[in-house]
């Protein structure tokens, strides 16, 4: 009888130990599940957070790209327009000197040859001088216009480009003054016959023209460099 009692007590003790171990393990498993659930929630929160951040970065990056594209295109148009206007200005100067002044001189000499008296000679000379002064006004007006265009250009240029624009404006001012001096000299009786003086003034214009070409090349190079940095 005692043996049976001991056996029952042993079994009861073992069973209760098993139950205690079972419930303890079950508690641990529940805690692990809760920890896993918490970790999973944290993982989702982190993923959502970075998904939002990445999307914001993408939008910001795309906006930055669009902004740069707009700045590039806008500045390219400004530079291109200025270069076209500069070409037109120089072409106009060449037209004035070569295509307008020469016919005026030819017309003047023809009028002198056909003059019948001193009054007609004076009238022809006066008319010729006025025509040459009008050419000077055209050249000066063209210079003012292109100078104003450089001021518009300065709104989007760097300090380096501004310095080149200053040099360009100074050079064009010298060309304008020399061209006007040449035209006014040709409007005098002595100037029309002074081949040596004409050659000297022409050489001065050639030197200024070479300087203008060098400045323009440096300016265009600088403009291209600025476009590449946008």
VENRADA-V395939 format. One record per pair of residues at least 12 apart in sequence whose ideal C-beta (glycine too) atoms are under 8 Angstrom apart, sorted by the first residue. I is the first residue (numbers start at 1). J is the second residue. D is the distance in Angstrom with one decimal. If there is no record, write none. Layout:
BEGIN
I;J;D + I;J;D
END
This chain:
BEGIN
68;230;5.5 + 71;230;5.3 + 72;227;6.2 + 72;230;4.5 + 74;156;7.6 + 75;156;5.3 + 75;226;7.3 + 75;227;6.3 + 75;230;6.9 + 76;227;6.0 + 78;152;7.6 + 78;153;6.3 + 78;156;5.7 + 79;153;7.6 + 79;223;4.8 + 79;227;7.3 + 82;149;5.8 + 82;150;7.5 + 82;152;7.9 + 82;153;5.1 + 83;220;6.9 + 85;145;8.0 + 85;146;6.3 + 85;149;5.3 + 86;146;6.4 + 86;149;7.9 + 86;216;7.1 + 89;142;5.4 + 89;143;7.7 + 89;145;7.4 + 89;146;4.5 + 89;172;7.7 + 90;212;7.7 + 92;138;7.7 + 92;142;5.4 + 93;139;6.3 + 93;142;6.9 + 93;175;7.1 + 93;179;6.5 + 96;135;5.3 + 96;138;5.9 + 96;139;5.8 + 96;179;7.5 + 97;179;6.5 + 97;182;7.5 + 97;183;7.7 + 100;135;5.9 + 101;132;7.0 + 101;135;6.1 + 101;183;6.2 + 101;186;6.6 + 104;128;6.4 + 104;131;5.1 + 104;132;6.5 + 104;135;7.6 + 105;128;7.8 + 105;186;6.6 + 105;192;6.8 + 107;128;7.5 + 108;124;6.2 + 108;125;7.4 + 108;127;7.8 + 108;128;4.0 + 108;192;8.0 + 111;124;3.7 + 111;127;7.5 + 111;128;7.6 + 112;124;5.7 + 112;125;7.8 + 125;189;7.6 + 128;187;6.5 + 129;187;4.7 + 132;183;5.1 + 132;184;6.7 + 132;186;6.5 + 132;187;4.0 + 133;184;7.5 + 133;187;7.3 + 135;183;5.4 + 136;179;7.8 + 136;180;4.4 + 136;183;5.4 + 136;184;6.6 + 139;176;5.6 + 139;179;5.3 + 139;180;6.1 + 139;183;7.7 + 140;176;6.1 + 140;180;6.8 + 142;176;8.0 + 143;172;5.9 + 143;173;6.7 + 143;176;4.3 + 146;172;6.6 + 147;169;5.6 + 147;172;7.3 + 147;173;8.0 + 150;165;4.9 + 150;168;7.0 + 150;169;5.8 + 153;165;6.6 + 157;226;7.2 + 158;222;7.8 + 158;226;5.9 + 160;222;5.7 + 161;219;6.9 + 161;222;5.2 + 161;223;6.6 + 161;226;6.6 + 164;215;6.4 + 164;218;5.7 + 164;219;4.4 + 164;222;5.9 + 165;219;7.1 + 167;215;5.2 + 168;212;7.4 + 168;215;5.0 + 168;216;7.0 + 168;219;6.3 + 171;208;6.4 + 171;211;5.4 + 171;212;5.1 + 171;215;5.8 + 172;212;7.0 + 174;208;5.4 + 175;205;6.8 + 175;208;4.9 + 175;209;7.2 + 175;212;6.6 + 178;201;6.8 + 178;204;5.4 + 178;205;5.4 + 178;208;6.2 + 179;205;6.7 + 181;201;6.7 + 182;198;7.7 + 182;201;4.5 + 182;202;7.5 + 182;205;6.9 + 185;197;6.6 + 185;198;7.5 + 185;201;6.5 + 186;198;7.4
END
